Amino acid sequence: MEILRQQFLRHIGQTSPSPMLVEVARAEGVCFFTPEGKRYYDIIAGVSVSNVGHGNPAVTEAVCRQARDYMHVMVYGELVERPQVRYAARIAEYLPAPLDAVYFVNSGAEAVEGALKLAKRFTGRRRMVACRNAYHGSTHGAMSVMESREFSDAYGPMLPGVDWIRFNEPEDLGRITEETACVLVEPVQGEAGVRIPQEGDLEALRRRCDEVGTLLIFDEIQTGFGRTGEMFAMSKYGVTPDIVCLAKALGGGMPLGAFVSSGRIMECISHDPALGHITTFGGHPVCCAAGLAAMEYIIDEGLLGSVERKGALFETLLGGHPAVKGIRRSGLLLAVDLGESRKLYRIMEHFKESGILSDWFLFCDTAFRISPPLTITDEEVAEVCRIVVDCLDRL
């Protein structure tokens, strides 16, 4: 075990000076286990990825079946591959019109990159607007629409022509002008600590974009595939964007991203010049097979119908603790706010000791995240909350 840790630190590129360094031996349902057999409750589903649970048989069987048929054959967009086509058609069934053209990529960041390019190409404009305290990825373009200089200054200069607005602040909408190609926004802000749209604000944003001919892009990378209680958060909040970015749960645990628009908008990147966005592994057939199996499982098992109840149960069992200063929630996406960053850091250590995998938010250093697999049972919610309360008692 110690040798493996040393190899991890030596040979695996690191994202921070202090990784968790917990080895995973296997994962099943809402838990993963170390080689020594210690159980961890994964209450963040790999950050909203494993919505149908770890090791879901429907997904693993689809992966094995597709791998036996074929894996990579040709770069994206040339051959007709059944897993891609079937999955794109199924996604389109659950998105409001006219969102019916799916461009598969490899990740959420690449989906954002493709969406920004598509908006510039379609409108012929060069300026972009994004929200403060939002995270859309760490590639160059995605980082350029992140306001926080803490993350981007070391890698500048960023793309020019970006303005920022505040989420839930209608008075900022005047920053969106006839020079703006697109506005990129999360329908529920994730890394800001689960900020819910105020009534009427997304509708006002949609109207402003229509007034000036700007494309509205929703980043549903965290909120997609049942996380908020609807298949997509846009349905919950009743606003349809021009482009939507998908990833995380899209792949059912496999790496997959997509940006989706109308056929009228999407077709513009196929010509003048051709190959406006290309990817070798985007829409990999094994990943599409996994994603489709996961989506069908969500539908067949009726998981959407229990999301709100389970989210409310978390809120009820944790909200009354004196250490909890507030809970913000959309479905099974929760931010439990402790009011102080030092308490957050302390509870993360308690979680690690007690067998809980959680995480904080990039732009909210007082709250921890709860976004478990949608398959979590009421009994598992109660057991997780019992452990969390014990950790809260020790703050």
C-alpha positions as semicolon CSV with decimal commas, in nm:
position;residue;x (nm);y (nm);z (nm)
1;M;0,000;0,000;0,000
2;E;0,275;0,246;0,096
3;I;0,470;0,165;-0,221
4;L;0,159;0,229;-0,430
5;R;0,109;0,567;-0,260
6;Q;0,469;0,660;-0,336
7;Q;0,423;0,558;-0,700
8;F;0,100;0,758;-0,715
9;L;0,279;1,069;-0,593
10;R;0,579;1,013;-0,818
11;H;0,421;0,902;-1,146
12;I;0,067;1,047;-1,147
13;G;0,039;1,417;-1,228
14;Q;-0,105;1,585;-0,920
15;T;-0,391;1,837;-0,902
16;S;-0,310;1,970;-0,554
17;P;-0,044;1,938;-0,282
18;S;-0,278;1,733;-0,060
19;P;-0,465;1,446;-0,230
20;M;-0,681;1,215;-0,017
21;L;-0,448;0,916;-0,081
22;V;-0,721;0,658;-0,017
23;E;-0,678;0,350;-0,237
24;V;-0,989;0,209;-0,407
25;A;-1,017;-0,169;-0,441
26;R;-1,378;-0,192;-0,559
27;A;-1,701;0,009;-0,567
28;E;-2,063;-0,098;-0,548
29;G;-2,386;0,099;-0,518
30;V;-2,326;0,406;-0,303
31;C;-1,999;0,280;-0,153
32;F;-1,639;0,207;-0,238
33;F;-1,395;-0,008;-0,043
34;T;-1,021;-0,001;0,028
35;P;-0,799;-0,311;-0,007
36;E;-0,824;-0,349;0,372
37;G;-1,204;-0,361;0,345
38;K;-1,284;-0,019;0,487
39;R;-1,611;0,113;0,348
40;Y;-1,662;0,469;0,233
41;Y;-2,004;0,612;0,155
42;D;-1,965;0,811;-0,166
43;I;-2,210;1,094;-0,099
44;I;-2,098;1,291;-0,405
45;A;-2,122;1,016;-0,672
46;G;-1,778;1,101;-0,803
47;V;-1,900;1,466;-0,824
48;S;-2,238;1,395;-0,988
49;V;-2,105;1,124;-1,221
50;S;-2,227;0,789;-1,087
51;N;-2,597;0,875;-1,078
52;V;-2,700;0,510;-1,115
53;G;-2,451;0,390;-0,855
54;H;-2,113;0,223;-0,878
55;G;-2,089;-0,108;-1,063
56;N;-2,446;-0,092;-1,190
57;P;-2,497;-0,427;-1,370
58;A;-2,695;-0,268;-1,655
59;V;-2,402;-0,038;-1,729
60;T;-2,122;-0,291;-1,687
61;E;-2,302;-0,540;-1,910
62;A;-2,351;-0,274;-2,179
63;V;-1,980;-0,187;-2,161
64;C;-1,872;-0,550;-2,198
65;R;-2,117;-0,616;-2,480
66;Q;-2,007;-0,313;-2,680
67;A;-1,637;-0,379;-2,619
68;R;-1,683;-0,725;-2,769
69;D;-1,854;-0,578;-3,079
70;Y;-1,611;-0,293;-3,145
71;M;-1,435;-0,007;-2,970
72;H;-1,263;0,275;-3,159
73;V;-1,286;0,238;-3,536
74;M;-1,257;0,588;-3,684
75;V;-1,241;0,951;-3,576
76;Y;-1,573;1,106;-3,473
77;G;-1,834;1,195;-3,731
78;E;-1,738;0,971;-4,024
79;L;-1,895;0,631;-3,962
80;V;-2,248;0,542;-3,848
81;E;-2,201;0,385;-3,506
82;R;-2,514;0,246;-3,344
83;P;-2,431;0,342;-2,980
84;Q;-2,380;0,709;-3,076
85;V;-2,695;0,732;-3,285
86;R;-2,920;0,552;-3,037
87;Y;-2,795;0,759;-2,745
88;A;-2,823;1,091;-2,928
89;A;-3,182;1,010;-3,027
90;R;-3,272;0,913;-2,669
91;I;-3,124;1,234;-2,528
92;A;-3,317;1,438;-2,782
93;E;-3,642;1,275;-2,663
94;Y;-3,590;1,426;-2,317
95;L;-3,475;1,770;-2,427
96;P;-3,724;2,039;-2,531
97;A;-3,742;2,139;-2,896
98;P;-3,543;2,243;-3,087
99;L;-3,249;2,079;-2,903
100;D;-3,206;1,769;-3,117
101;A;-2,850;1,773;-3,259
102;V;-2,590;1,613;-3,028
103;Y;-2,218;1,658;-3,075
104;F;-2,035;1,405;-2,857
105;V;-1,694;1,489;-2,711
106;N;-1,481;1,353;-2,426
107;S;-1,548;1,576;-2,126
108;G;-1,739;1,869;-1,984
109;A;-1,458;2,113;-2,054
110;E;-1,448;2,006;-2,419
111;A;-1,826;2,042;-2,437
112;V;-1,791;2,401;-2,316
113;E;-1,514;2,468;-2,567
114;G;-1,731;2,337;-2,849
115;A;-2,034;2,535;-2,735
116;L;-1,840;2,862;-2,722
117;K;-1,698;2,802;-3,069
118;L;-2,042;2,714;-3,204
119;A;-2,195;3,033;-3,064
120;K;-1,922;3,251;-3,214
121;R;-1,948;3,077;-3,549
122;F;-2,329;3,100;-3,568
123;T;-2,363;3,462;-3,457
124;G;-2,047;3,600;-3,614
125;R;-1,981;3,781;-3,286
126;R;-1,677;3,761;-3,061
127;R;-1,781;3,872;-2,712
128;M;-1,903;3,633;-2,441
129;V;-2,075;3,670;-2,104
130;A;-2,050;3,429;-1,811
131;C;-2,146;3,430;-1,443
132;R;-1,925;3,514;-1,152
133;N;-1,837;3,226;-0,918
134;A;-1,891;2,968;-1,193
135;Y;-1,663;2,686;-1,301
136;H;-1,684;2,540;-1,653
137;G;-1,356;2,349;-1,687
138;S;-0,980;2,398;-1,689
139;T;-0,901;2,404;-2,061
140;H;-0,799;2,741;-2,200
141;G;-1,134;2,859;-2,333
142;A;-1,333;2,723;-2,039
143;M;-1,093;2,888;-1,796
144;S;-1,127;3,216;-1,987
145;V;-1,496;3,239;-1,894
146;M;-1,418;3,183;-1,525
147;E;-1,395;3,518;-1,351
148;S;-1,175;3,404;-1,062
149;R;-0,821;3,518;-1,135
150;E;-0,696;3,287;-0,861
151;F;-0,721;2,993;-1,100
152;S;-0,639;3,159;-1,433
153;D;-0,372;3,427;-1,378
154;A;-0,088;3,174;-1,378
155;Y;-0,191;3,058;-1,727
156;G;-0,271;3,388;-1,897
157;P;-0,336;3,563;-2,112
158;M;-0,691;3,430;-2,134
159;L;-0,928;3,474;-2,428
160;P;-1,033;3,838;-2,470
161;G;-1,387;3,973;-2,494
162;V;-1,541;3,818;-2,182
163;D;-1,780;4,005;-1,950
164;W;-1,930;3,875;-1,628
165;I;-2,268;3,904;-1,462
166;R;-2,389;3,802;-1,117
167;F;-2,622;3,503;-1,085
168;N;-2,973;3,605;-0,973
169;E;-2,906;3,974;-1,036
170;P;-3,137;4,095;-1,320
171;E;-2,985;4,444;-1,315
172;D;-2,668;4,295;-1,468
173;L;-2,847;4,179;-1,784
174;G;-2,767;4,507;-1,957
175;R;-2,412;4,376;-2,000
176;I;-2,555;4,143;-2,265
177;T;-2,553;4,346;-2,587
178;E;-2,578;4,308;-2,964
179;E;-2,204;4,236;-2,960
180;T;-2,248;3,932;-2,733
181;A;-2,224;3,593;-2,906
182;C;-2,338;3,391;-2,604
183;V;-2,417;3,385;-2,236
184;L;-2,291;3,078;-2,049
185;V;-2,475;2,999;-1,725
186;E;-2,556;2,705;-1,499
187;P;-2,930;2,677;-1,428
188;V;-2,820;2,588;-1,074
189;Q;-2,479;2,722;-0,980
190;G;-2,271;2,429;-0,859
191;E;-1,929;2,546;-0,746
192;A;-2,076;2,861;-0,592
193;G;-2,233;2,631;-0,335
194;V;-2,566;2,526;-0,497
195;R;-2,727;2,859;-0,578
196;I;-3,087;2,817;-0,693
197;P;-3,230;3,051;-0,957
198;Q;-3,477;3,303;-0,819
199;E;-3,825;3,296;-0,968
200;G;-3,829;3,475;-1,301
201;D;-3,452;3,528;-1,331
202;L;-3,380;3,260;-1,591
203;E;-3,685;3,377;-1,788
204;A;-3,551;3,733;-1,780
205;L;-3,213;3,608;-1,902
206;R;-3,383;3,422;-2,187
207;R;-3,576;3,734;-2,287
208;R;-3,266;3,951;-2,286
209;C;-3,078;3,705;-2,507
210;D;-3,369;3,700;-2,751
211;E;-3,384;4,081;-2,758
212;V;-3,022;4,119;-2,870
213;G;-2,980;3,797;-3,073
214;T;-2,745;3,631;-2,824
215;L;-2,730;3,254;-2,783
216;L;-2,805;3,121;-2,434
217;I;-2,586;2,828;-2,326
218;F;-2,677;2,617;-2,022
219;D;-2,400;2,425;-1,848
220;E;-2,588;2,116;-1,722
221;I;-2,273;1,917;-1,663
222;Q;-2,355;1,874;-1,293
223;T;-2,734;1,906;-1,306
224;G;-2,810;1,671;-1,594
225;F;-2,954;1,320;-1,581
226;G;-3,182;1,345;-1,282
227;R;-2,972;1,533;-1,031
228;T;-3,239;1,800;-0,967
229;G;-3,540;1,567;-0,996
230;E;-3,597;1,619;-1,368
231;M;-3,388;1,459;-1,641
232;F;-3,249;1,807;-1,710
233;A;-3,269;2,114;-1,487
234;M;-3,396;2,327;-1,776
235;S;-3,721;2,129;-1,754
236;K;-3,747;2,190;-1,380
237;Y;-3,703;2,565;-1,421
238;G;-3,891;2,601;-1,748
239;V;-3,632;2,775;-1,967
240;T;-3,488;2,634;-2,290
241;P;-3,137;2,741;-2,395
242;D;-2,998;2,750;-2,749
243;I;-2,713;2,516;-2,655
244;V;-2,668;2,285;-2,357
245;C;-2,342;2,129;-2,233
246;L;-2,355;1,778;-2,085
247;A;-2,096;1,549;-1,923
248;K;-2,038;1,374;-1,588
249;A;-2,344;1,144;-1,557
250;L;-2,379;1,150;-1,936
251;G;-2,126;0,865;-1,959
252;G;-2,269;0,645;-1,685
253;G;-1,925;0,640;-1,522
254;M;-1,729;0,649;-1,849
255;P;-1,562;0,963;-1,994
256;L;-1,810;1,140;-2,222
257;G;-1,927;1,493;-2,294
258;A;-2,160;1,660;-2,543
259;F;-2,293;1,992;-2,655
260;V;-2,645;1,991;-2,793
261;S;-2,827;2,247;-3,005
262;S;-3,076;2,269;-3,289
263;G;-2,984;2,126;-3,625
264;R;-3,000;2,479;-3,770
265;I;-2,733;2,605;-3,533
266;M;-2,521;2,289;-3,522
267;E;-2,480;2,255;-3,897
268;C;-2,273;2,574;-3,922
269;I;-1,958;2,407;-3,784
270;S;-1,963;2,144;-4,060
271;H;-1,864;2,381;-4,341
272;D;-1,679;2,703;-4,429
273;P;-1,448;2,563;-4,305
274;A;-1,524;2,194;-4,268
275;L;-1,407;2,022;-3,950
276;G;-1,499;2,320;-3,733
277;H;-1,470;2,096;-3,428
278;I;-1,309;1,754;-3,446
279;T;-1,226;1,489;-3,191
280;T;-1,067;1,147;-3,218
281;F;-1,232;0,975;-2,924
282;G;-1,545;1,187;-2,877
283;G;-1,856;0,970;-2,861
284;H;-1,653;0,654;-2,807
285;P;-1,891;0,363;-2,869
286;V;-1,822;0,198;-2,533
287;C;-1,885;0,527;-2,350
288;C;-2,207;0,589;-2,544
289;A;-2,325;0,236;-2,468
290;A;-2,258;0,295;-2,098
291;G;-2,432;0,632;-2,100
292;L;-2,739;0,498;-2,278
293;A;-2,765;0,205;-2,036
294;A;-2,743;0,445;-1,741
295;M;-3,009;0,675;-1,887
296;E;-3,241;0,381;-1,956
297;Y;-3,188;0,263;-1,597
298;I;-3,290;0,605;-1,463
299;I;-3,605;0,588;-1,676
300;D;-3,695;0,221;-1,621
301;E;-3,641;0,230;-1,245
302;G;-3,833;0,557;-1,203
303;L;-3,542;0,719;-1,019
304;L;-3,657;1,072;-1,102
305;G;-3,967;1,025;-0,891
306;S;-3,773;0,974;-0,566
307;V;-3,505;1,242;-0,602
308;E;-3,701;1,519;-0,431
309;R;-3,806;1,296;-0,141
310;K;-3,451;1,176;-0,077
311;G;-3,312;1,528;-0,101
312;A;-3,572;1,650;0,147
313;L;-3,482;1,362;0,381
314;F;-3,117;1,473;0,385
315;E;-3,233;1,826;0,458
316;T;-3,459;1,712;0,742
317;L;-3,203;1,488;0,910
318;L;-2,917;1,739;0,893
319;G;-3,085;2,079;0,891
320;G;-3,164;2,088;1,263
321;H;-2,806;2,037;1,382
322;P;-2,670;2,348;1,556
323;A;-2,347;2,337;1,350
324;V;-2,545;2,363;1,025
325;K;-2,611;2,726;0,936
326;G;-2,813;2,651;0,626
327;I;-2,879;2,403;0,346
328;R;-2,926;2,498;-0,019
329;R;-3,077;2,228;-0,235
330;S;-3,210;2,137;-0,577
331;G;-3,320;1,773;-0,576
332;L;-3,023;1,561;-0,469
333;L;-2,770;1,841;-0,509
334;L;-2,708;1,995;-0,166
335;A;-2,471;2,241;-0,003
336;V;-2,455;2,204;0,375
337;D;-2,319;2,533;0,505
338;L;-2,122;2,539;0,831
339;G;-2,062;2,914;0,825
340;E;-1,684;2,894;0,873
341;S;-1,407;2,758;0,653
342;R;-1,212;2,620;0,949
343;K;-1,511;2,401;1,041
344;L;-1,534;2,280;0,683
345;Y;-1,169;2,172;0,678
346;R;-1,211;1,999;1,014
347;I;-1,520;1,805;0,911
348;M;-1,347;1,684;0,596
349;E;-1,088;1,517;0,818
350;H;-1,365;1,364;1,030
351;F;-1,537;1,240;0,714
352;K;-1,219;1,068;0,596
353;E;-1,176;0,894;0,932
354;S;-1,544;0,794;0,948
355;G;-1,580;0,655;0,596
356;I;-1,753;0,943;0,416
357;L;-1,640;1,079;0,080
358;S;-1,758;1,438;0,035
359;D;-1,607;1,751;-0,115
360;W;-1,620;2,128;-0,087
361;F;-1,699;2,387;-0,352
362;L;-1,447;2,595;-0,544
363;F;-1,624;2,923;-0,470
364;C;-1,784;2,850;-0,132
365;D;-1,537;2,754;0,139
366;T;-1,792;2,714;0,418
367;A;-2,011;2,431;0,280
368;F;-1,969;2,063;0,195
369;R;-2,133;1,885;-0,096
370;I;-2,396;1,611;-0,095
371;S;-2,483;1,466;-0,438
372;P;-2,508;1,089;-0,394
373;P;-2,609;0,831;-0,652
374;L;-2,980;0,863;-0,727
375;T;-3,007;0,496;-0,631
376;I;-2,938;0,567;-0,264
377;T;-3,209;0,418;-0,042
378;D;-3,388;0,593;0,243
379;E;-3,208;0,358;0,483
380;E;-2,871;0,455;0,336
381;V;-2,964;0,823;0,361
382;A;-3,040;0,770;0,730
383;E;-2,713;0,585;0,791
384;V;-2,508;0,849;0,608
385;C;-2,676;1,124;0,808
386;R;-2,608;0,938;1,133
387;I;-2,236;0,936;1,049
388;V;-2,242;1,300;0,932
389;V;-2,418;1,409;1,253
390;D;-2,152;1,228;1,457
391;C;-1,887;1,424;1,265
392;L;-2,079;1,749;1,319
393;D;-2,092;1,675;1,692
394;R;-1,712;1,667;1,699
395;L;-1,661;2,011;1,546
